[in-house]
Amino acid sequence: MKALLLLFTPIFLFATSLETLINHAKNNHNSLKTLEQRVLVVESDIARSQNFADPMLSLSMGDIQFNDVLDRTREPMQYTAVALQQKISYFGKRHAKQAKLEAEKKLSEIGIDAMKIKLVQAIKLTAYDIWKIEEDLKIVDEYFKLTKQNIELSSGYASSDSSSHMGIMSAEMTLSELRIKYSKLSSTREALYKNLSYLSAMEVTQIDLDLSIQKHKHIDLYQKVKHQNLTYKSKLAKLQVQNKNITIKELEKYPDPTIQVGYFQRQKYNDYMNLSVSFPLPIYGSQDLEIQKAQKLSLAAQSEVADTNQLLDAQITKIHSKIEDAFRVYDIIQNQSMPQIQHMFDLSSTSIKNGEELFVYLNLLERKLKLDEKSIEVIANYNKYLAQLDALIGEMQ
């Protein structure tokens, strides 16, 4: 039996703080490294945006006579030429492209911060679930020991009547249920630790965490800083990208000239150079349509910003109400229900003499177990709601 009781006593060798897990995840998680590489890609695009288009070099041979291909002296039209063609981007187009790419870079950087916040939130929620399960395991362990002790005590006073035997049998069934409950909790805890190891990018076997319920902040304090939300910032950054794109489309109405310089060499006649300038004619209105398209996308982005702002109000209000509800439930359990149940439980546990009293004890044990588990659940949920609010206001720690 001692071996069985030891089974209910988890042994942890190494404990890791929540802060350590969060910092390690922000510095080492592969998903963040992927986003960081994408930012570097945008930086390369920014540098490339200041370059002109690659020049075109062409070699040509004019007026080839089929009856004597090698003879290049028969008439003035016969030449060998080399030409260089360059498209010139002007009217501030390169600067406009750079500004748009800078806005895209900002958007990518916000994406990295948003991923960090998601990681921090996921680590917190997983850690709080682990804390809840480990506290439940402690309670199950304690109740297993109490039930076992009272079975032994009741057996010492038990008579041969059926009620005594029924009480002991009921207690033995309670022990079996506690064993099953402990086994399920242990399996769930193992899976949560695996997930926590992935999220934090390190091996985690135990977490050093002590949760409690303290007076929470007023909802107005969260509403004041809601614009720190990374989704909201991302929508604003997308709006900036669209606005920069409008500038680019407006500048595209002005055609870029292409300059070509050629040198023509002739064997029997004088050499000469040729200079030409060409540019597209924007006569079909395609550029205007592109401007209209960019403006519509900008209006859509503005609507997303406004919608996100309203959504944040609703989300903060919803989660904050859950926090207040959890706070009230915890107060009811700890200050109203638990003292009475504990008093009755103590009286019953000290007077186990027959099967009928054992029945009463088991009933109170079950009620107290449910209250203890509910209290732990409320504490865990309370802190999970706080973590969700922290994520909404852009908290990364």
C-alpha positions in Angstrom: 0.0 0.0 0.0 2.9 2.3 0.7 4.0 1.8 -2.9 0.6 2.8 -4.1 0.6 5.9 -2.0 4.1 6.8 -3.4 2.6 6.5 -6.8 0.4 9.5 -6.0 3.4 11.6 -5.0 5.0 13.1 -8.2 8.8 13.6 -8.0 10.2 16.5 -10.1 13.9 17.1 -10.3 14.1 20.4 -12.3 11.7 23.3 -12.2 11.7 26.1 -14.8 10.1 29.5 -14.2 7.5 30.9 -16.5 9.7 33.9 -17.3 12.5 31.6 -18.4 10.2 29.7 -20.8 8.8 32.9 -22.3 12.2 34.5 -22.9 13.7 31.3 -24.4 10.7 30.9 -26.7 11.0 34.6 -28.0 14.7 34.0 -28.7 14.7 30.5 -30.1 11.4 29.5 -31.6 11.6 28.4 -35.2 8.4 30.2 -36.2 10.0 33.5 -35.2 13.2 32.7 -37.1 11.1 32.2 -40.2 9.4 35.6 -39.9 12.8 37.2 -39.2 14.2 35.8 -42.4 11.2 37.3 -44.3 12.1 40.7 -42.9 15.5 40.3 -44.3 14.0 39.5 -47.7 12.1 42.8 -47.5 15.3 44.6 -46.7 16.9 43.2 -49.8 13.9 44.4 -51.8 14.3 47.9 -50.4 17.9 48.0 -51.5 17.0 46.7 -55.0 14.2 49.3 -55.3 16.7 52.1 -55.7 18.3 50.4 -58.8 17.4 51.2 -62.3 16.2 48.5 -64.6 19.0 46.4 -66.1 20.3 48.0 -69.4 19.8 46.2 -72.6 22.9 45.6 -74.8 22.3 44.6 -78.4 24.6 43.6 -81.2 23.4 43.7 -84.8 24.6 43.4 -88.4 22.6 45.3 -91.0 22.1 44.7 -94.7 23.5 41.2 -95.2 23.9 40.4 -98.9 22.9 36.8 -99.7 25.0 36.6 -102.8 28.1 37.5 -100.8 27.6 37.4 -97.1 31.2 38.4 -96.1 31.4 41.5 -98.3 30.6 44.5 -96.1 31.7 47.2 -98.5 29.0 47.2 -101.2 26.8 50.0 -100.0 26.4 52.5 -97.1 23.5 50.6 -95.5 25.9 47.8 -94.5 27.0 48.2 -90.8 27.9 46.4 -87.7 26.4 48.0 -84.6 26.4 47.9 -80.8 23.6 49.6 -78.9 22.9 50.2 -75.2 19.3 50.7 -74.1 18.4 52.0 -70.6 15.0 52.7 -69.1 15.0 55.8 -66.8 12.6 55.7 -63.8 11.9 59.3 -62.6 9.2 61.5 -61.1 10.0 60.0 -57.6 9.0 56.5 -58.5 12.0 54.8 -56.9 11.4 56.8 -53.7 7.8 55.8 -53.7 8.6 52.1 -54.1 11.1 52.4 -51.3 8.5 54.0 -49.1 6.0 51.2 -49.8 8.6 48.5 -49.1 9.5 50.3 -45.8 5.8 50.1 -44.9 5.8 46.4 -45.8 8.9 45.9 -43.6 7.1 47.5 -40.7 4.2 45.2 -41.3 6.5 42.2 -41.2 8.1 43.4 -38.0 4.7 43.7 -36.4 4.0 40.1 -37.6 7.1 39.1 -35.5 5.8 40.8 -32.5 2.4 39.3 -33.0 3.9 35.9 -33.2 5.8 36.5 -29.9 2.5 37.5 -28.2 0.8 34.4 -29.5 3.7 32.3 -28.1 3.6 34.1 -24.8 -0.1 33.6 -24.5 0.0 29.9 -25.5 2.9 29.3 -23.0 0.9 30.9 -20.2 -2.3 29.1 -21.0 -0.5 25.8 -21.2 1.4 26.4 -18.0 -1.8 27.4 -16.2 -3.4 24.1 -17.4 -0.5 22.2 -16.0 -0.7 24.0 -12.7 -4.4 23.1 -12.5 -3.8 19.5 -13.2 -0.9 19.3 -10.7 -3.0 20.9 -8.0 -5.8 18.4 -8.8 -3.3 15.6 -8.5 -2.4 16.8 -5.0 -6.0 16.9 -4.0 -6.7 13.4 -5.4 -3.6 12.2 -3.6 -4.7 13.7 -0.3 -8.3 12.4 -0.6 -7.0 9.0 -1.5 -5.0 8.9 1.8 -7.9 10.3 3.8 -10.3 7.7 2.4 -7.9 4.9 3.0 -7.3 6.0 6.6 -11.0 6.2 7.3 -11.6 2.8 5.8 -9.1 1.4 8.2 -10.6 3.3 11.1 -14.1 2.3 10.2 -13.1 -1.3 9.8 -11.8 -1.3 13.4 -15.3 -0.3 14.7 -17.3 -2.1 12.1 -20.0 -4.6 13.2 -21.3 -7.4 11.2 -24.4 -5.5 10.0 -24.9 -4.9 6.4 -24.7 -1.1 6.6 -21.1 -1.3 7.8 -20.1 -3.5 5.0 -21.9 -1.3 2.5 -20.0 1.7 3.8 -16.7 0.0 3.4 -17.5 -1.3 -0.1 -18.6 2.2 -1.1 -15.3 3.6 0.2 -13.4 1.0 -1.7 -15.2 2.1 -4.9 -14.3 5.7 -4.1 -10.6 4.6 -4.0 -10.9 3.0 -7.4 -12.4 6.1 -8.8 -9.6 8.2 -7.4 -7.0 5.9 -8.9 -8.7 6.2 -12.3 -8.9 10.0 -12.0 -5.3 10.2 -11.0 -4.2 8.1 -14.0 -6.2 10.3 -16.5 -4.8 13.5 -14.9 -1.2 12.2 -15.2 -1.7 11.4 -18.9 -3.1 14.8 -19.6 -0.2 16.5 -17.7 2.4 14.5 -19.8 0.8 15.7 -23.0 0.7 19.3 -21.8 4.4 19.2 -20.9 5.2 18.0 -24.4 3.3 20.9 -25.8 4.9 23.4 -23.4 8.3 22.1 -24.5 7.5 22.8 -28.1 6.1 26.2 -27.4 9.1 27.3 -25.3 11.7 25.6 -27.7 13.2 23.7 -24.7 12.7 20.5 -22.7 10.4 21.1 -19.8 9.7 18.5 -17.1 8.4 20.8 -14.4 7.4 24.4 -14.1 7.8 26.6 -11.1 4.5 28.3 -10.8 2.3 29.6 -8.0 -1.1 31.0 -9.0 -3.5 33.0 -7.0 -6.4 35.4 -7.4 -5.7 39.1 -6.7 -7.8 42.2 -7.4 -7.8 42.8 -11.1 -7.5 46.1 -13.0 -10.5 48.1 -14.0 -11.7 47.6 -17.5 -11.0 51.3 -18.4 -7.3 50.7 -18.0 -7.4 48.0 -20.7 -9.6 50.2 -23.0 -7.1 53.0 -22.8 -4.2 50.9 -24.1 -6.2 48.7 -26.6 -4.5 50.4 -29.5 -1.3 48.5 -28.5 -3.0 45.4 -29.8 -0.9 43.9 -32.5 -3.8 43.0 -34.7 -4.9 46.6 -34.7 -1.3 47.8 -35.4 -1.1 45.3 -38.2 -4.3 46.7 -39.8 -2.8 50.2 -39.5 0.4 49.0 -41.2 -1.6 47.4 -44.0 -3.4 50.7 -44.5 -0.1 52.5 -44.8 1.0 50.0 -47.4 -2.1 50.6 -49.4 -1.7 54.4 -49.2 1.9 54.1 -50.4 0.6 51.9 -53.2 -1.8 54.7 -54.3 1.2 57.1 -54.6 3.0 54.5 -56.8 -0.1 54.0 -59.1 -0.5 57.8 -59.4 3.2 58.2 -60.5 2.8 55.4 -63.0 0.6 57.8 -65.1 3.9 59.5 -66.1 5.7 57.2 -68.5 9.3 56.3 -68.1 11.5 57.1 -71.1 13.8 54.5 -72.6 17.0 55.9 -74.1 19.0 54.0 -76.6 22.5 54.9 -77.9 24.1 52.9 -80.8 27.4 52.9 -82.5 27.4 51.9 -86.2 30.6 50.8 -87.8 31.0 50.6 -91.6 34.1 49.3 -93.4 34.1 51.5 -96.5 32.1 54.5 -95.2 32.2 56.7 -92.2 31.1 55.3 -88.8 28.2 57.1 -87.0 26.1 57.1 -83.8 22.4 56.9 -83.3 20.4 58.3 -80.4 16.7 57.5 -79.8 14.2 58.1 -77.0 11.0 56.2 -76.6 8.2 56.0 -74.0 4.8 54.4 -73.7 1.7 56.4 -74.4 -0.9 56.0 -71.6 -3.9 56.6 -73.8 -6.2 53.8 -72.8 -6.9 54.7 -69.1 -5.3 51.6 -67.6 -3.3 53.7 -65.1 -6.5 55.4 -63.9 -8.1 52.1 -63.3 -5.1 51.0 -61.3 -5.4 54.1 -59.2 -9.1 53.5 -58.5 -8.2 49.9 -57.6 -5.6 51.0 -55.1 -8.0 53.6 -53.6 -10.6 51.0 -53.1 -8.1 48.7 -51.4 -7.2 51.6 -49.1 -10.8 52.2 -48.2 -11.2 48.5 -47.4 -8.1 48.7 -45.2 -9.6 51.7 -43.4 -12.8 49.7 -42.7 -10.7 46.9 -41.3 -9.0 49.3 -38.9 -12.4 50.6 -37.7 -13.8 47.1 -37.4 -10.8 45.9 -35.4 -11.2 48.8 -33.0 -14.8 47.9 -32.3 -13.9 44.2 -32.0 -11.3 45.0 -29.4 -13.9 46.8 -27.3 -16.1 43.8 -27.4 -13.3 41.3 -26.7 -12.0 43.3 -23.8 -15.5 43.7 -22.3 -16.2 40.0 -22.7 -13.0 38.7 -21.2 -13.1 41.3 -18.4 -16.6 40.1 -17.5 -15.3 36.6 -17.2 -12.6 37.8 -14.9 -15.1 39.4 -12.6 -17.3 36.3 -12.7 -14.4 34.1 -11.7 -13.5 36.5 -8.9 -17.0 36.3 -7.5 -17.2 32.5 -7.8 -13.9 32.2 -6.0 -15.2 34.4 -3.2 -18.3 32.3 -2.9 -16.3 29.1 -2.7 -13.6 30.2 -0.3 -15.5 32.6 1.9 -19.0 31.1 1.9 -19.2 27.5 1.0 -15.8 26.0 1.9 -15.8 27.0 5.7 -19.1 25.2 6.3 -18.2 22.1 4.3 -14.8 22.0 6.0 -16.4 22.2 9.5 -18.8 19.4 8.7 -16.0 17.3 7.1 -13.8 17.7 10.1 -16.6 16.6 12.4 -17.5 13.6 10.3 -13.9 12.5 9.8 -13.2 12.4 13.6 -16.3 10.3 14.4 -16.1 7.4 11.9 -17.4 4.4 14.0 -19.8 2.6 11.8 -21.0 2.1 8.2 -23.6 4.8 8.4 -21.1 7.5 9.4 -18.8 6.3 6.7 -21.5 7.0 4.2 -21.9 10.5 5.5 -18.1 11.0 5.4 -17.9 9.8 1.8 -20.7 12.1 0.7 -19.0 15.1 2.4 -15.6 14.0 0.9 -17.1 14.0 -2.6 -18.7 17.5 -2.1 -15.5 18.9 -0.7 -13.4 17.4 -3.5 -15.7 19.0 -6.1 -15.4 22.4 -4.3 -11.6 22.1 -4.1 -11.4 21.2 -7.8 -13.8 24.1 -8.7 -11.6 26.5 -6.7 -8.5 25.4 -8.5 -10.3 25.6 -11.9 -11.5 29.2 -11.1 -7.9 30.2 -10.1 -6.5 28.8 -13.3 -9.3 30.3 -15.5 -8.9 33.7 -13.8 -5.2 33.8 -14.7 -5.9 32.5 -18.2 -8.4 35.4 -18.7 -5.7 37.8 -17.5 -3.3 36.3 -20.0 -5.8 36.7 -22.8 -6.3 40.4 -21.8 -2.5 40.9 -21.7 -2.3 39.5 -25.3 -5.1 41.9 -26.4 -3.1 44.9 -25.2 0.1 43.7 -26.8 1.9 42.5 -23.6 4.9 40.3 -24.5 6.0 39.2 -21.0 
